[in-house]
């Protein structure tokens, strides 16, 4: 199966010194759902912006659907769909008017537009609200409308930048059901960034984790979880317990011990059998425990393993995020002239 997206040594530097993306390389097969995960400011949105010709790379190259993103900007934007994390629908137009406008901008033949608009309104459960102003829509309705806008021209590759941010679990599940159905029917490729690791685990065929502008791990969700090598037992001692680390490392079956912020993460094949030994080791040293917990391999643990920090959903925008957003606004204004 050919590759729908190829990135080779992509880098992006802002203001001559802020390296947001640092030589990333990867490929995405046709029809694949590819997830891009990373902490806030790690380079996710910047990479997506280069792949969609919103930003030009400082070095490196990329092709999407066979087109070089730096030399075929107009043709590329006619072939891809893009849903930003920021709302882009015009609140003073109706849902139908937003879709009609998008159809015109993407060159959908006028004779085909009404049928295509009605098809998407029905598919995304917006038909009953089609003639209401978008500013009266709920958050979930707006996200579905923005997906419809991104799909109006039947793109071959769909880019989703944290598309369900802020939606409740039911809204998120409904959104991904629609994307899954569309993908099965059309065979389109989906490239997404998300703040929800359970989403990535459930919908992505493969995942890449980016940190400090570099890809630090990639593979299927199962492959990434298998790389952890077993269960994770988290041990939270009371007070200063420096002596507990070596004692934990010496326990049978322990493959590694890491300490962070006074908490120990212990990797082992079977957490159930290790926990009594952990309690015994702490008791023998006269160290009290605030808690001991067992976590099976998950993408949360994968993320922590490769980035050294928890995946937080409430971080604010970074300077890089603001630079990318400003570039999008400027690009949009140029397009209106």
Helices and strands as residue ranges (DSSP letters): E 3-14, E 18-29, E 33-37, H 44-51, E 59-64, E 67-68, H 73-79, E 80-83, H 95-105, H 110-123, G 127-129, G 134-136, H 139-151, E 157-161, H 169-186, E 189-193, H 197-203, E 206-211, E 214-219, H 221-226, E 231-237, H 242-249, E 254-260, E 263-268, H 271-284, E 289-295, H 299-307, H 319-336
